Amino acid sequence: MIRFQQIQIGYKHSLISIDNLELESSAIYALVGRNGSGKSTFLKTITGQTSLLGGNLEIDFRSSKEVKADELSRIISFVESKFDGVSFLSVENYLALGRAPYTNALGRLSTKDWAIVHEVAEEMGLTQFLEKDTINLSDGERQLCAIARALVQQTPILLLDEPTAFLDYANKQLLMDKLLHIAKEKQKCIIFSTHDLDLCIENKIEFIALKNKTLEKAKGFTKLELISLLEEKG
Amino acid sequence: MKNTKRLNWFLIGSMVIFPLMAYFHLSIGEIQINFSDLKNSIFSYDAQNTAQLLAHEFRFPRLIMACVAGAGLSLAGMLMQTLFNNPLAGPYVLGVNSGASLMVAISLLTGIQFFGTNLGLISAALIGAFAAGMLMMSVTSFLKSQVSLLLVGLMFGSFTSAIVSFLEVSSKAEQLKSFTLWSMGSLQNVLLEQIPLILFFFLIGIVLSALIVKPLNLLVIGENAASLLGIKIQQTRIVILVITALLTGLITAFCGPIAFVGLAVPNITRILLKTQNHSQLILGNLIIGSTFLVACDTFIQYLESSVQLPINVLTSLIGAPFVIIVLIRRTK
């Protein structure tokens, strides 16, 4: 689904270089790395907000250079680490914003668009919140809304920036269950950055570890092995 | 669905309140004008009749100016609040007014010939508003917090008023008088012949706003999220800058600086309509903004025989406490 070849990422100097990495659909990856190792920069490269210094990035089997900005919003959806809610914006209307890549210049949703919104709301268990104001939700409910908003976007790739950072333990597990379910059921490629190593290990999630300015896949590692891997200095 | 019901009630309410306010505005004043004279002043105008002359030449232009100023400033305020994601933004607070005022001061007080004309005054205000808007937009990219943006706006306001004071002390008495009159702010200086031009610019502002409803609806969840949903942020910013500068510059040129309308009305509109749908918010701001300023100006007309109250004084008296209330509500 996403393929990195000889890629250099950074602003002026190369921060991360990736020789060869392939991320598949129906799979879920936990992006781990120390603070400042470039997790956000890595995610921003996929969303096209940071341009490549060199190499070839393939998204959805096409070179990223060929994909236009408005097309990208139908391929990649992004969930920020925290959605604070907006007063007077109901959950229903918030989810509806996810249809923006498909609506015309006036942004009016068709009956089909609304059907998708309601279907996703039901899957995520948000039906009873639809009329509620987004600022009157708990952090956990709001995070589910943010993910639902991204699902409404119906993209093959879903990126999440530290989605568990502000959640309590029960909500963290709930979120993991949802993500695992979504990846399998909807054949999505999900990548999320996180510092919750235990949570990912318990749920047998494949890691992509960022260290020494490079990325490598790490599967079946114990917590200690993973920590020492991330600590390792080049 | 509940929201359309709310909008319908709002529209029904405003269909009653607005005409009533407009009628009071037209009839109340040092000279009372009755309904038949008001009607005749449009449909069978007789310039010999003093009441009709007054209505035709002064009251109607003043009413239209009040509507345009109230609606235009509110619309500009709403756009800035959505763009900066900040309910305390507005053309006055962010210094767009100050930019226009500074340029008007330069043109009126230094007596540069080009700016001496009527059209010159408008273009001076437009240039000033546009430059100030550009400045604020370029500054935002360096600012992390919402409060610093407001502080920069206030500092810019103080800075320009310092320059204006400097120009005032070094100008001639006659120039000073005309500038002081302008800076007090008033809706009554507009002439009947100027109305078409004002309405033309005003309509451009509304049409442009209607064209960016979709980006506005998405900007509510933040610039980053909006751009990842396919919105062209840079383009939207420029359109918003053009609209706010156009409306604020136009209104400031004709009415002088009017504070707080652009800040308070968009907040009131959101609270009343309980929505973030900008097609509804645009409509709401136009209606509430014009009704609010017409009401303020009616009050000023009512007091006219005893005291000449500048419009800016009244809007500040209402607006400043309102800002404090909004601030307190937000920090709770």
Boltz contact constraints between the chains, C-beta under 6 A:
constraints:
  - contact:
      token1: [A, 70]
      token2: [B, 230]
      max_distance: 6.0
  - contact:
      token1: [A, 73]
      token2: [B, 229]
      max_distance: 6.0
  - contact:
      token1: [A, 73]
      token2: [B, 230]
      max_distance: 6.0
  - contact:
      token1: [A, 78]
      token2: [B, 228]
      max_distance: 6.0
  - contact:
      token1: [A, 86]
      token2: [B, 220]
      max_distance: 6.0
  - contact:
      token1: [A, 88]
      token2: [B, 270]
      max_distance: 6.0
  - contact:
      token1: [A, 88]
      token2: [B, 274]
      max_distance: 6.0
  - contact:
      token1: [A, 88]
      token2: [B, 275]
      max_distance: 6.0
  - contact:
      token1: [A, 88]
      token2: [B, 276]
      max_distance: 6.0
  - contact:
      token1: [A, 89]
      token2: [B, 276]
      max_distance: 6.0
  - contact:
      token1: [A, 97]
      token2: [B, 218]
      max_distance: 6.0
  - contact:
      token1: [A, 100]
      token2: [B, 218]
      max_distance: 6.0
  - contact:
      token1: [A, 100]
      token2: [B, 229]
      max_distance: 6.0
  - contact:
      token1: [A, 101]
      token2: [B, 230]
      max_distance: 6.0
  - contact:
      token1: [A, 107]
      token2: [B, 214]
      max_distance: 6.0
  - contact:
      token1: [A, 107]
      token2: [B, 217]
      max_distance: 6.0
